[in-house]
Amino acid sequence: MERPLRLISSNPVDELARTIEALLVVAGAPLSVDTLAEATADDADRVEAALELLSERFREGRSGIVLEHVAGGYAFRASREAADACSRLFERPVERGLSQAAMETLAIIAYLGPCTRPEMTRIRGVNVDGVVSGLVERGLVVESGRENEFGAIRYKTTPLFERVFGLESLAALPRLDDLGADVTEIRTRLETVAEKRPA
């Protein structure tokens, strides 16, 4: 016996959710509620309701893709179960292992940024020019103005950094005080450089 076709829901929020789903699929970066509301010409509250619906539909353990709130917006990512297969299909330069020097420099920029190469060099005790260039090339950090008209370039992390590390925003970084005694020296160096910087 032939099974009846399942009808697509005519629920307006469900229809909005399908449109938002399409927008998130074609977007190259996380989309905020405001951006989604503007693109759908709909109300932000209804967009949030539609995102809740999508979050349930595309959650870990239920779907191969997962909706996550990251980098100040919403985006799809591969589920944990599918991550290995995806990484075999696409070798993404950003996700290849970062060196210890790159991780230390990235941490300095994330916690202290925007900051300059000389500041990073003072904190790490070694020249960071090559490391910073590599982080810029990977799209994890970006130039963010200068100290003054002719001063050193400042660097800050990008939304891609937040996305790669699964952070909703930089505010989601663990507090240095919560990381234990191993970071006492780096915390002291960060605070020293921060105190010497002009306001």
N, C-alpha and C positions, 0 to 999 in steps of 0.2 A: 504494500500500500504506500502510495506516494505521500511524503510528509508535507504539510502545508508550509509555504514560504513564510519565514519570520518577517513580520512587518517592521520597518524602521520606525523608531519612536517619533511621535510628533510633539514630544515635550520640547518647548522652546529652549530650555537650558541644555537639553541633550543635543539639540541642533547646534546651539552655540558651542558646545563642547567639541563637536565634530569639526567645526570651523577652526577653533583654536588648535585642535590636534593637527590640522593641516598646516597652520601657520608655524607651529613649533617644529614640524618636520622639515619645512623648507628654510627655516631661519638658520643662519650660520652662528648665532650666538643666543644666549638666554634672553627671553623677552619679558619685560616687566608687565605688571597688571595694567598700568597706564598705556603702554604701547599696544597691548592686546585689545584694550577697550577702544583705542583710537582706530586700530586696524579693522575691528569688527563693527565699528560705529555703534557700540553697545555700552551699557552701564558697567562701571567698575565692580559693583557688588555682584552683578550677574556673571561677570567674567570670573570672579573669585569662586562663585558657586559652581561654575563650569569646570574650573581648575580642580576643585575638590572631587568632582565626578571623575575627571580624568586621572587624578591621583589614585583613586580607588581602582579604576580600570587598569591602570598601568603601574602596578606596585610590584615590589620585589616578591618573587615566588609565584606570581600570577601571570606575568607577561615577560617576554624576552626583552622588552624595553621598559624603562622605568622613568616616570616623571619626577624630576627633582627641582627643588627651589635652591638655586645656586647663583652666585655672582649677581645678586640683586634682581634676579628674574627666574623664569621657568624654562627648563630645557629637558629633552629626552636624552638618556644615556643607555648603554647596554646594561642588562641585568648582570649580576655577579656570575650567574651560571653561563652566560653567553660571552663574558668578557674575554676569555682565552681565545675562543674562536674568532672574535672580532679583531683581536690584536694580531692573530696570524694572518688575517685577510688584509689588514691595513697596518703597516708599520708607521706609526705617527711619530715624527721627530720629537715632539714635545714630551711624549710619554716614554721615550727611551731613558734609561737611567741617567740621573744627574750626578756629576762628580760631587765629592765632599765639599770641594771649594765652591762649586755652584750652589749647593744647598745652603752653605753658610752665608754666602753673599745674598742669596734670595731671602733668607731669614732676616738679615739685616734690613733689606729694602722693605720687606713686609712689615716689620715691627717699627722701623724708624722713618721710613720713606714719607715724602720724597727726600732722598739724600744724594749726595754727590760721590763721585769716585774717590776723591781724597778722604772723605769721611769714612767710606767703607774700607779703604786701605788702612787708615788709622786703627779701625776696630779690629780688622783681621791681622794686621801686622805684615801684610804682603800686598803687592800690586794686584789690583783687581780688574785692570783694563780688559784683558782677554776674556775673563769670566763674565763681566758685564756685557761685553759685545755678544757673547754666546747666548746669554739670557734674552737680550734684545732680539737676536735672530730667531730664537724659539718663540717669541711673542709673549714671554712671561713678564717682562718689564718693558717700560717705555719711557722716553724722555718726558719730563714734567717741568719745563721752564728752567730758569737759571737763578743762581744766588742773587745776582744783580745784573745789570745790563751786559757786562762783559765777563761775568763770573762763571764758575763751573756749572755744568749741566746737572740738574737733579733727576733722579730716576724714581719711578713708583711701579708697583705691580699693576697688572692688567686684569680685566675680567676673565681672561683665559687662565691666568694663575689661579683665580678663585675656582674656576670650573674644574681645572685639572686636579686641584687638591680638595675638591668637594666642599668648598666653603660658601655659605650664603653671602658672606661679606667678610672684610678684614676683621670686623668685630668678633667673628667666630673663631679667630686664632686663639689657641690656648694661651692663658696668661703666663708670662715667664715665671712668675712665682709658683705656678702649679707644676712646672716641669722638673722640679727637684734641684739638688745641689750641683748637678753637672753643668748647669747654665749660669752659675753665680758669676763667673768671670765675664762671660759675654754680656750678661745683664749690666754689670758694672761699667763695661766699656760703652755699651749703648747709652746708658744714663750720662756718662761723662761727655760723650760727643754731643748728646742732645742739649746738655747744659751750656756748651760752648757755642752752639749755633745761634746766629742772630735771629731775633723774633720775626 
